[in-house]
Amino acid sequence: DMTKDYEKQHIGNLYIKNVFDKAGEYKIILRADGYKDTELNLTVK
């Protein structure tokens, strides 16, 4: 899918996933073992 720029980082047991799209919106998903996933949705204007 060429419409998205995908970046994933692994820091210890914490995962940070950034998904960018053409609309200037991106999502940051924080994942850590034993914790509920936290999702942040941000819009760049």
PDB file of N, CA, C and O in Angstrom:
ATOM      1  N   ASP A   1       0.849  -1.181   0.000  1.00  0.00           N
ATOM      2  CA  ASP A   1       0.000   0.000   0.000  1.00  0.00           C
ATOM      3  C   ASP A   1       0.894   1.244   0.000  1.00  0.00           C
ATOM      4  O   ASP A   1       1.486   1.586   1.024  1.00  0.00           O
ATOM      5  N   MET A   2       0.988   1.904  -1.123  1.00  0.00           N
ATOM      6  CA  MET A   2       1.904   3.030  -1.269  1.00  0.00           C
ATOM      7  C   MET A   2       1.342   4.318  -0.683  1.00  0.00           C
ATOM      8  O   MET A   2       2.031   5.338  -0.682  1.00  0.00           O
ATOM      9  N   THR A   3       0.111   4.299  -0.185  1.00  0.00           N
ATOM     10  CA  THR A   3      -0.483   5.524   0.354  1.00  0.00           C
ATOM     11  C   THR A   3      -0.095   5.747   1.808  1.00  0.00           C
ATOM     12  O   THR A   3      -0.397   6.797   2.375  1.00  0.00           O
ATOM     13  N   LYS A   4       0.574   4.766   2.420  1.00  0.00           N
ATOM     14  CA  LYS A   4       0.930   4.904   3.828  1.00  0.00           C
ATOM     15  C   LYS A   4       2.433   4.778   4.023  1.00  0.00           C
ATOM     16  O   LYS A   4       3.101   3.981   3.365  1.00  0.00           O
ATOM     17  N   ASP A   5       2.947   5.583   4.943  1.00  0.00           N
ATOM     18  CA  ASP A   5       4.340   5.493   5.350  1.00  0.00           C
ATOM     19  C   ASP A   5       4.322   4.823   6.715  1.00  0.00           C
ATOM     20  O   ASP A   5       3.802   5.378   7.683  1.00  0.00           O
ATOM     21  N   TYR A   6       4.891   3.632   6.784  1.00  0.00           N
ATOM     22  CA  TYR A   6       4.772   2.815   7.985  1.00  0.00           C
ATOM     23  C   TYR A   6       6.109   2.757   8.710  1.00  0.00           C
ATOM     24  O   TYR A   6       7.151   2.497   8.110  1.00  0.00           O
ATOM     25  N   GLU A   7       6.055   3.002   9.986  1.00  0.00           N
ATOM     26  CA  GLU A   7       7.261   2.943  10.793  1.00  0.00           C
ATOM     27  C   GLU A   7       6.933   2.211  12.085  1.00  0.00           C
ATOM     28  O   GLU A   7       5.910   2.477  12.716  1.00  0.00           O
ATOM     29  N   LYS A   8       7.804   1.290  12.475  1.00  0.00           N
ATOM     30  CA  LYS A   8       7.582   0.576  13.724  1.00  0.00           C
ATOM     31  C   LYS A   8       8.898   0.515  14.497  1.00  0.00           C
ATOM     32  O   LYS A   8       9.949   0.207  13.934  1.00  0.00           O
ATOM     33  N   GLN A   9       8.825   0.808  15.765  1.00  0.00           N
ATOM     34  CA  GLN A   9      10.002   0.770  16.609  1.00  0.00           C
ATOM     35  C   GLN A   9       9.755  -0.212  17.746  1.00  0.00           C
ATOM     36  O   GLN A   9       8.631  -0.363  18.223  1.00  0.00           O
ATOM     37  N   HIS A  10      10.821  -0.871  18.167  1.00  0.00           N
ATOM     38  CA  HIS A  10      10.724  -1.799  19.282  1.00  0.00           C
ATOM     39  C   HIS A  10      11.716  -1.336  20.338  1.00  0.00           C
ATOM     40  O   HIS A  10      12.926  -1.354  20.114  1.00  0.00           O
ATOM     41  N   ILE A  11      11.203  -0.924  21.484  1.00  0.00           N
ATOM     42  CA  ILE A  11      12.052  -0.434  22.569  1.00  0.00           C
ATOM     43  C   ILE A  11      11.739  -1.272  23.802  1.00  0.00           C
ATOM     44  O   ILE A  11      10.686  -1.101  24.415  1.00  0.00           O
ATOM     45  N   GLY A  12      12.631  -2.162  24.166  1.00  0.00           N
ATOM     46  CA  GLY A  12      12.363  -3.068  25.277  1.00  0.00           C
ATOM     47  C   GLY A  12      11.142  -3.904  24.949  1.00  0.00           C
ATOM     48  O   GLY A  12      11.093  -4.549  23.902  1.00  0.00           O
ATOM     49  N   ASN A  13      10.143  -3.898  25.844  1.00  0.00           N
ATOM     50  CA  ASN A  13       8.903  -4.612  25.544  1.00  0.00           C
ATOM     51  C   ASN A  13       7.805  -3.635  25.146  1.00  0.00           C
ATOM     52  O   ASN A  13       6.630  -4.001  25.110  1.00  0.00           O
ATOM     53  N   LEU A  14       8.184  -2.385  24.846  1.00  0.00           N
ATOM     54  CA  LEU A  14       7.221  -1.368  24.434  1.00  0.00           C
ATOM     55  C   LEU A  14       7.294  -1.203  22.925  1.00  0.00           C
ATOM     56  O   LEU A  14       8.365  -0.969  22.364  1.00  0.00           O
ATOM     57  N   TYR A  15       6.161  -1.326  22.286  1.00  0.00           N
ATOM     58  CA  TYR A  15       6.101  -1.184  20.838  1.00  0.00           C
ATOM     59  C   TYR A  15       5.428   0.140  20.503  1.00  0.00           C
ATOM     60  O   TYR A  15       4.377   0.467  21.053  1.00  0.00           O
ATOM     61  N   ILE A  16       6.032   0.890  19.611  1.00  0.00           N
ATOM     62  CA  ILE A  16       5.432   2.138  19.152  1.00  0.00           C
ATOM     63  C   ILE A  16       5.258   2.027  17.648  1.00  0.00           C
ATOM     64  O   ILE A  16       6.232   1.879  16.910  1.00  0.00           O
ATOM     65  N   LYS A  17       4.029   2.098  17.204  1.00  0.00           N
ATOM     66  CA  LYS A  17       3.756   1.971  15.773  1.00  0.00           C
ATOM     67  C   LYS A  17       3.124   3.259  15.278  1.00  0.00           C
ATOM     68  O   LYS A  17       2.102   3.705  15.799  1.00  0.00           O
ATOM     69  N   ASN A  18       3.739   3.848  14.271  1.00  0.00           N
ATOM     70  CA  ASN A  18       3.213   5.074  13.677  1.00  0.00           C
ATOM     71  C   ASN A  18       2.717   4.754  12.275  1.00  0.00           C
ATOM     72  O   ASN A  18       3.455   4.186  11.470  1.00  0.00           O
ATOM     73  N   VAL A  19       1.496   5.108  11.982  1.00  0.00           N
ATOM     74  CA  VAL A  19       0.941   4.898  10.652  1.00  0.00           C
ATOM     75  C   VAL A  19       0.499   6.262  10.123  1.00  0.00           C
ATOM     76  O   VAL A  19      -0.380   6.912  10.689  1.00  0.00           O
ATOM     77  N   PHE A  20       1.128   6.675   9.030  1.00  0.00           N
ATOM     78  CA  PHE A  20       0.832   7.984   8.451  1.00  0.00           C
ATOM     79  C   PHE A  20       0.027   7.791   7.177  1.00  0.00           C
ATOM     80  O   PHE A  20       0.216   6.801   6.470  1.00  0.00           O
ATOM     81  N   ASP A  21      -0.852   8.705   6.879  1.00  0.00           N
ATOM     82  CA  ASP A  21      -1.555   8.642   5.604  1.00  0.00           C
ATOM     83  C   ASP A  21      -1.576  10.014   4.943  1.00  0.00           C
ATOM     84  O   ASP A  21      -1.119  10.999   5.524  1.00  0.00           O
ATOM     85  N   LYS A  22      -2.107  10.071   3.731  1.00  0.00           N
ATOM     86  CA  LYS A  22      -2.072  11.283   2.919  1.00  0.00           C
ATOM     87  C   LYS A  22      -2.862  12.426   3.537  1.00  0.00           C
ATOM     88  O   LYS A  22      -2.578  13.592   3.262  1.00  0.00           O
ATOM     89  N   ALA A  23      -3.839  12.112   4.362  1.00  0.00           N
ATOM     90  CA  ALA A  23      -4.735  13.131   4.907  1.00  0.00           C
ATOM     91  C   ALA A  23      -4.109  13.917   6.053  1.00  0.00           C
ATOM     92  O   ALA A  23      -4.732  14.829   6.596  1.00  0.00           O
ATOM     93  N   GLY A  24      -2.881  13.566   6.423  1.00  0.00           N
ATOM     94  CA  GLY A  24      -2.237  14.269   7.521  1.00  0.00           C
ATOM     95  C   GLY A  24      -2.643  13.737   8.880  1.00  0.00           C
ATOM     96  O   GLY A  24      -2.404  14.373   9.906  1.00  0.00           O
ATOM     97  N   GLU A  25      -3.263  12.557   8.879  1.00  0.00           N
ATOM     98  CA  GLU A  25      -3.629  11.936  10.144  1.00  0.00           C
ATOM     99  C   GLU A  25      -2.654  10.804  10.425  1.00  0.00           C
ATOM    100  O   GLU A  25      -2.214  10.110   9.508  1.00  0.00           O
ATOM    101  N   TYR A  26      -2.324  10.626  11.681  1.00  0.00           N
ATOM    102  CA  TYR A  26      -1.520   9.465  11.994  1.00  0.00           C
ATOM    103  C   TYR A  26      -1.910   8.900  13.338  1.00  0.00           C
ATOM    104  O   TYR A  26      -2.480   9.576  14.194  1.00  0.00           O
ATOM    105  N   LYS A  27      -1.582   7.641  13.486  1.00  0.00           N
ATOM    106  CA  LYS A  27      -2.004   6.878  14.648  1.00  0.00           C
ATOM    107  C   LYS A  27      -0.756   6.357  15.339  1.00  0.00           C
ATOM    108  O   LYS A  27       0.145   5.823  14.692  1.00  0.00           O
ATOM    109  N   ILE A  28      -0.710   6.511  16.633  1.00  0.00           N
ATOM    110  CA  ILE A  28       0.381   5.957  17.418  1.00  0.00           C
ATOM    111  C   ILE A  28      -0.227   4.907  18.345  1.00  0.00           C
ATOM    112  O   ILE A  28      -1.108   5.206  19.151  1.00  0.00           O
ATOM    113  N   ILE A  29       0.258   3.678  18.217  1.00  0.00           N
ATOM    114  CA  ILE A  29      -0.247   2.597  19.056  1.00  0.00           C
ATOM    115  C   ILE A  29       0.865   2.178  20.011  1.00  0.00           C
ATOM    116  O   ILE A  29       1.938   1.750  19.586  1.00  0.00           O
ATOM    117  N   LEU A  30       0.596   2.308  21.297  1.00  0.00           N
ATOM    118  CA  LEU A  30       1.556   1.913  22.317  1.00  0.00           C
ATOM    119  C   LEU A  30       1.173   0.531  22.833  1.00  0.00           C
ATOM    120  O   LEU A  30       0.056   0.313  23.302  1.00  0.00           O
ATOM    121  N   ARG A  31       2.130  -0.405  22.736  1.00  0.00           N
ATOM    122  CA  ARG A  31       1.859  -1.764  23.193  1.00  0.00           C
ATOM    123  C   ARG A  31       2.943  -2.174  24.180  1.00  0.00           C
ATOM    124  O   ARG A  31       4.132  -2.009  23.910  1.00  0.00           O
ATOM    125  N   ALA A  32       2.531  -2.705  25.314  1.00  0.00           N
ATOM    126  CA  ALA A  32       3.481  -3.235  26.277  1.00  0.00           C
ATOM    127  C   ALA A  32       2.888  -4.510  26.869  1.00  0.00           C
ATOM    128  O   ALA A  32       1.680  -4.601  27.090  1.00  0.00           O
ATOM    129  N   ASP A  33       3.743  -5.482  27.118  1.00  0.00           N
ATOM    130  CA  ASP A  33       3.277  -6.759  27.657  1.00  0.00           C
ATOM    131  C   ASP A  33       2.534  -6.546  28.970  1.00  0.00           C
ATOM    132  O   ASP A  33       3.038  -5.876  29.872  1.00  0.00           O
ATOM    133  N   GLY A  34       1.336  -7.116  29.078  1.00  0.00           N
ATOM    134  CA  GLY A  34       0.578  -7.020  30.313  1.00  0.00           C
ATOM    135  C   GLY A  34      -0.263  -5.767  30.437  1.00  0.00           C
ATOM    136  O   GLY A  34      -0.950  -5.572  31.440  1.00  0.00           O
ATOM    137  N   TYR A  35      -0.212  -4.912  29.417  1.00  0.00           N
ATOM    138  CA  TYR A  35      -0.998  -3.681  29.450  1.00  0.00           C
ATOM    139  C   TYR A  35      -1.924  -3.615  28.247  1.00  0.00           C
ATOM    140  O   TYR A  35      -1.628  -4.166  27.187  1.00  0.00           O
ATOM    141  N   LYS A  36      -3.037  -2.942  28.425  1.00  0.00           N
ATOM    142  CA  LYS A  36      -3.958  -2.713  27.318  1.00  0.00           C
ATOM    143  C   LYS A  36      -3.315  -1.765  26.306  1.00  0.00           C
ATOM    144  O   LYS A  36      -2.656  -0.795  26.682  1.00  0.00           O
ATOM    145  N   ASP A  37      -3.513  -2.057  25.017  1.00  0.00           N
ATOM    146  CA  ASP A  37      -2.975  -1.176  23.981  1.00  0.00           C
ATOM    147  C   ASP A  37      -3.568   0.224  24.117  1.00  0.00           C
ATOM    148  O   ASP A  37      -4.765   0.383  24.355  1.00  0.00           O
ATOM    149  N   THR A  38      -2.728   1.218  23.966  1.00  0.00           N
ATOM    150  CA  THR A  38      -3.169   2.606  23.994  1.00  0.00           C
ATOM    151  C   THR A  38      -3.009   3.170  22.597  1.00  0.00           C
ATOM    152  O   THR A  38      -1.928   3.093  22.014  1.00  0.00           O
ATOM    153  N   GLU A  39      -4.069   3.732  22.059  1.00  0.00           N
ATOM    154  CA  GLU A  39      -4.038   4.244  20.698  1.00  0.00           C
ATOM    155  C   GLU A  39      -4.277   5.745  20.703  1.00  0.00           C
ATOM    156  O   GLU A  39      -5.250   6.226  21.284  1.00  0.00           O
ATOM    157  N   LEU A  40      -3.389   6.478  20.056  1.00  0.00           N
ATOM    158  CA  LEU A  40      -3.514   7.928  19.949  1.00  0.00           C
ATOM    159  C   LEU A  40      -3.751   8.282  18.493  1.00  0.00           C
ATOM    160  O   LEU A  40      -2.968   7.895  17.626  1.00  0.00           O
ATOM    161  N   ASN A  41      -4.811   9.005  18.219  1.00  0.00           N
ATOM    162  CA  ASN A  41      -5.096   9.442  16.858  1.00  0.00           C
ATOM    163  C   ASN A  41      -4.879  10.942  16.775  1.00  0.00           C
ATOM    164  O   ASN A  41      -5.521  11.712  17.489  1.00  0.00           O
ATOM    165  N   LEU A  42      -3.970  11.354  15.899  1.00  0.00           N
ATOM    166  CA  LEU A  42      -3.609  12.762  15.785  1.00  0.00           C
ATOM    167  C   LEU A  42      -3.823  13.237  14.359  1.00  0.00           C
ATOM    168  O   LEU A  42      -3.625  12.485  13.405  1.00  0.00           O
ATOM    169  N   THR A  43      -4.227  14.491  14.224  1.00  0.00           N
ATOM    170  CA  THR A  43      -4.399  15.089  12.908  1.00  0.00           C
ATOM    171  C   THR A  43      -3.506  16.313  12.797  1.00  0.00           C
ATOM    172  O   THR A  43      -3.525  17.194  13.656  1.00  0.00           O
ATOM    173  N   VAL A  44      -2.725  16.354  11.726  1.00  0.00           N
ATOM    174  CA  VAL A  44      -1.848  17.499  11.480  1.00  0.00           C
ATOM    175  C   VAL A  44      -2.538  18.435  10.508  1.00  0.00           C
ATOM    176  O   VAL A  44      -2.977  18.017   9.436  1.00  0.00           O
ATOM    177  N   LYS A  45      -2.633  19.704  10.882  1.00  0.00           N
ATOM    178  CA  LYS A  45      -3.300  20.675  10.009  1.00  0.00           C
ATOM    179  C   LYS A  45      -2.290  21.669   9.470  1.00  0.00           C
ATOM    180  O   LYS A  45      -2.653  22.570   8.714  1.00  0.00           O
TER     181      LYS A  45
END
